[in-house]
Amino acid sequence: MVKTDLINYYKKCDISGYTVLLPSIGVGNVAQLSIDLLISSLKMEKIATVWHRSIVPIIGPKAFQHDTDKITTSCELYISYAKKIVAFQIRSPIVAATMMEFFNELIDILKLERVEKLVLLTSSYAYEQHFVGTNPFAMIANDAFKNAEKNAIRRWSEYQGDIIHGGGYAKQLMSVASDKSIPCLILFKYVSEGDNSGDAVSLLEELNYSFDFMEKSDDGKLNVILPISWKSLFGNPLPDQLY
C-alpha cells in the first residue's frame, strides 16, 4: 500500500496484480450506475476515500445496503479480494482546470501499487453510432492491454474516432495511463438519456462476458443486487394531492 494524500486508506491493502475499474462521467451516467451495480452485487468493501482539488466535494447517506459506513463522499475506492478487483466510484464532476493534475497523480499511484490493468467505463450518444443494427458497444485499448488481453477484447469493435462524444474524460485518462505503461481499456455503450439503469446492466454484462467478475443465474443473466441509493434515482414520487 502506497502512502499518499490522494487516496486515504481505512486499512492496509495490497492491490498489486488487481484490475482497477473507474467510471468516466458520460451520457446518462451509465458508467457510474454500472459501478454501483458491481459494488452492490459483489458486496465490495469500501477501503478508501479519494480527495483532490479537482473533485467537486459532496456528501450524502450511504449508497449500499451492505456498507457499514453511513456517509458517502465524492470519490471512494472499493475492493473485492475474491475477484482481485478494485473500483473507484466517482459521484461528482471533475474540474477541467486541474483534471490532468489529478489523473497524473492517480496513475502514478496505480503504477507504484503495481496494478495489473485499468478498465474505464463510459457511454456515448446513441446518434453518434452511424450504422443501424450494429453492436452498441465499442472499445479502445492501448498496446499494453492488447498484448495482455487480446482474447478478452475480440467481441468488441475498436473505436477509431478522436473523441468519444459524451464520454467525458476517458480518453484523457487513458492517455496518461498509456504514457506510464499501464494496460488500459475503455469500454463504452451508445445510449440515449433517460432511465439508463438497463444500459448500466448491459454494460456490466458486456464487461463480465470477457472478465468474469460476477456469477450468472440459470437463465444466463447476471445476479445483480440493486443498491439502496437507486430508490431515489429519480427523486421522490409525486404527492397524491396533485391528482
C-alpha positions as CSV (number, residue, x, y, z in Angstrom):
1,M,0.0,0.0,0.0
2,V,1.4,3.4,-1.1
3,K,1.1,6.2,1.4
4,T,-0.5,9.2,-0.3
5,D,-2.6,12.3,0.4
6,L,-4.7,11.5,-2.7
7,I,-6.1,8.1,-1.5
8,N,-6.9,7.9,2.2
9,Y,-7.0,4.2,3.1
10,Y,-9.0,2.9,6.0
11,K,-6.9,-0.2,6.2
12,K,-3.7,-1.7,4.7
13,C,-4.4,-3.2,1.3
14,D,-2.1,-4.8,-1.2
15,I,-3.6,-4.3,-4.6
16,S,-0.7,-5.4,-6.7
17,G,-2.0,-7.6,-9.6
18,Y,-5.5,-6.2,-9.2
19,T,-7.8,-5.0,-12.0
20,V,-8.8,-1.3,-11.4
21,L,-12.2,-0.1,-12.7
22,L,-13.1,3.5,-13.0
23,P,-16.1,5.3,-14.5
24,S,-16.0,8.3,-16.7
25,I,-18.9,10.7,-16.3
26,G,-20.8,10.2,-19.6
27,V,-24.2,10.2,-21.2
28,G,-26.9,9.1,-18.7
29,N,-24.3,8.4,-16.0
30,V,-24.2,4.8,-17.3
31,A,-20.7,4.0,-16.1
32,Q,-21.4,5.2,-12.6
33,L,-24.6,3.1,-12.5
34,S,-22.6,0.1,-13.7
35,I,-20.0,0.5,-10.9
36,D,-22.9,0.9,-8.4
37,L,-24.2,-2.5,-9.5
38,L,-20.8,-4.1,-9.4
39,I,-20.1,-2.8,-5.8
40,S,-23.6,-3.8,-4.6
41,S,-23.7,-7.2,-6.2
42,L,-20.3,-8.3,-5.1
43,K,-20.7,-6.5,-1.7
44,M,-17.3,-4.8,-2.2
45,E,-15.7,-3.3,0.8
46,K,-15.0,0.4,1.0
47,I,-11.3,0.8,1.7
48,A,-10.6,4.4,1.0
49,T,-11.8,7.9,0.2
50,V,-10.2,10.0,-2.6
51,W,-9.7,13.7,-2.2
52,H,-8.3,16.1,-4.8
53,R,-9.0,19.8,-5.6
54,S,-10.3,18.7,-9.0
55,I,-13.1,16.6,-7.4
56,V,-16.2,18.7,-6.5
57,P,-16.9,17.8,-2.9
58,I,-20.3,16.2,-1.9
59,I,-21.6,14.2,1.0
60,G,-24.7,12.1,1.3
61,P,-26.2,9.0,3.0
62,K,-24.8,5.5,2.5
63,A,-25.2,4.2,-1.0
64,F,-25.2,0.4,-0.4
65,Q,-27.1,-1.9,1.9
66,H,-24.0,-3.8,2.9
67,D,-21.9,-0.7,3.6
68,T,-21.2,-0.2,7.3
69,D,-20.2,3.5,6.6
70,K,-23.3,5.7,6.9
71,I,-21.7,8.5,4.8
72,T,-21.0,8.7,1.0
73,T,-18.5,11.1,-0.5
74,S,-17.4,12.3,-3.9
75,C,-14.9,9.6,-4.7
76,E,-14.4,6.3,-2.9
77,L,-12.5,3.1,-3.5
78,Y,-14.0,-0.4,-3.1
79,I,-12.4,-3.8,-3.2
80,S,-13.2,-7.4,-3.8
81,Y,-10.5,-9.7,-2.5
82,A,-12.1,-12.8,-4.0
83,K,-12.2,-11.3,-7.6
84,K,-9.0,-9.2,-7.3
85,I,-10.6,-6.0,-8.4
86,V,-10.8,-2.5,-7.0
87,A,-13.4,0.0,-8.2
88,F,-13.4,3.8,-7.9
89,Q,-16.8,5.3,-7.7
90,I,-16.9,9.0,-8.7
91,R,-20.1,10.8,-7.8
92,S,-19.4,14.4,-8.7
93,P,-17.9,16.4,-11.6
94,I,-14.2,16.8,-12.1
95,V,-12.9,20.4,-12.6
96,A,-11.3,20.6,-16.0
97,A,-8.6,23.1,-15.0
98,T,-7.0,20.7,-12.6
99,M,-8.1,17.4,-14.2
100,M,-4.8,16.3,-15.7
101,E,-3.0,17.0,-12.4
102,F,-5.4,14.6,-10.7
103,F,-5.0,12.0,-13.5
104,N,-1.2,12.1,-13.3
105,E,-1.2,11.7,-9.5
106,L,-3.7,8.9,-9.7
107,I,-1.9,6.9,-12.4
108,D,1.5,7.4,-10.6
109,I,-0.1,5.8,-7.5
110,L,-1.5,2.9,-9.5
111,K,1.9,2.4,-11.1
112,L,3.5,2.3,-7.7
113,E,0.8,-0.1,-6.5
114,R,1.7,-2.4,-9.4
115,V,-1.9,-2.9,-10.6
116,E,-2.4,-5.3,-13.4
117,K,-4.7,-3.2,-15.7
118,L,-7.1,-0.3,-15.7
119,V,-10.6,-0.6,-17.2
120,L,-12.5,2.7,-17.9
121,L,-16.3,2.5,-18.4
122,T,-18.3,5.3,-20.1
123,S,-21.0,6.0,-22.6
124,S,-21.6,7.9,-25.8
125,Y,-24.6,9.5,-27.6
126,A,-26.7,6.9,-29.5
127,Y,-26.9,9.2,-32.5
128,E,-23.1,9.0,-32.8
129,Q,-23.4,5.4,-33.9
130,H,-24.0,5.9,-37.6
131,F,-24.6,2.2,-38.6
132,V,-28.0,1.0,-37.6
133,G,-28.3,-2.5,-36.1
134,T,-24.6,-2.8,-35.2
135,N,-23.2,-3.8,-31.8
136,P,-24.0,-0.8,-29.4
137,F,-20.7,-1.4,-27.6
138,A,-17.2,-0.3,-28.6
139,M,-13.8,-0.2,-27.1
140,I,-10.4,1.5,-27.2
141,A,-7.4,-0.4,-25.9
142,N,-3.7,0.7,-25.7
143,D,-1.0,-1.6,-26.9
144,A,-0.1,-2.9,-23.5
145,F,-3.7,-4.0,-22.9
146,K,-4.0,-5.6,-26.4
147,N,-0.8,-7.6,-25.8
148,A,-2.1,-8.8,-22.4
149,E,-5.8,-9.3,-23.1
150,K,-6.2,-9.8,-26.8
151,N,-8.8,-12.6,-26.4
152,A,-10.8,-10.6,-24.0
153,I,-11.5,-7.7,-26.4
154,R,-12.2,-9.7,-29.6
155,R,-16.0,-9.4,-29.2
156,W,-15.9,-5.5,-29.5
157,S,-15.1,-3.3,-32.4
158,E,-12.4,-0.8,-31.9
159,Y,-13.5,2.8,-31.9
160,Q,-11.4,4.8,-34.4
161,G,-12.6,8.4,-33.6
162,D,-10.6,11.1,-31.9
163,I,-13.3,11.9,-29.4
164,I,-15.9,9.8,-27.6
165,H,-18.8,12.3,-27.8
166,G,-20.5,12.4,-24.4
167,G,-17.9,10.1,-23.0
168,G,-16.3,12.5,-20.5
169,Y,-12.6,12.3,-19.6
170,A,-12.0,8.6,-20.5
171,K,-9.6,9.3,-23.4
172,Q,-7.5,11.8,-21.4
173,L,-7.1,9.3,-18.5
174,M,-6.2,6.6,-20.9
175,S,-3.5,8.8,-22.5
176,V,-1.9,9.3,-19.1
177,A,-2.1,5.6,-18.3
178,S,-0.5,4.8,-21.7
179,D,2.3,7.2,-21.1
180,K,3.1,5.4,-17.9
181,S,2.8,1.9,-19.4
182,I,-0.3,0.8,-17.6
183,P,-2.5,-1.6,-19.7
184,C,-5.8,0.3,-20.2
185,L,-9.1,-0.4,-21.8
186,I,-12.1,1.9,-22.5
187,L,-15.4,0.1,-22.9
188,F,-18.5,2.2,-23.7
189,K,-22.1,1.9,-24.9
190,Y,-24.1,4.1,-27.2
191,V,-27.1,5.2,-25.3
192,S,-29.9,7.8,-25.1
193,E,-30.6,9.8,-22.0
194,G,-33.5,8.8,-19.8
195,D,-33.8,5.8,-17.4
196,N,-30.4,4.3,-18.1
197,S,-30.5,1.6,-15.5
198,G,-31.0,-1.0,-18.2
199,D,-27.9,0.3,-20.1
200,A,-25.9,0.0,-16.9
201,V,-26.8,-3.6,-16.5
202,S,-26.0,-4.4,-20.1
203,L,-22.6,-2.6,-19.9
204,L,-21.8,-4.6,-16.8
205,E,-22.9,-7.8,-18.7
206,E,-20.5,-7.0,-21.5
207,L,-17.7,-6.4,-19.1
208,N,-18.4,-9.6,-17.3
209,Y,-18.6,-11.6,-20.5
210,S,-14.8,-11.1,-21.0
211,F,-13.6,-10.8,-17.4
212,D,-16.0,-13.0,-15.5
213,F,-16.3,-10.9,-12.3
214,M,-19.8,-11.9,-11.4
215,E,-21.9,-15.0,-11.2
216,K,-24.9,-15.7,-13.6
217,S,-28.3,-17.2,-12.8
218,D,-29.6,-20.3,-14.7
219,D,-31.1,-18.1,-17.4
220,G,-27.7,-16.6,-18.1
221,K,-28.4,-13.2,-16.6
222,L,-26.2,-11.6,-14.0
223,N,-27.2,-11.9,-10.4
224,V,-27.3,-8.2,-9.7
225,I,-28.3,-6.5,-6.4
226,L,-29.8,-3.0,-6.9
227,P,-28.2,-0.6,-4.4
228,I,-30.3,1.2,-1.9
229,S,-29.4,4.6,-3.4
230,W,-31.3,3.7,-6.5
231,K,-34.6,4.1,-4.7
232,S,-34.0,7.8,-5.1
233,L,-32.7,7.7,-8.6
234,F,-35.5,9.9,-10.0
235,G,-36.3,11.8,-6.7
236,N,-39.4,11.4,-4.6
237,P,-42.7,10.2,-6.0
238,L,-45.3,12.8,-6.9
239,P,-47.6,13.7,-4.0
240,D,-51.1,12.3,-4.2
241,Q,-52.5,15.8,-3.6
242,L,-51.7,16.6,-7.2
243,Y,-54.3,14.3,-8.5
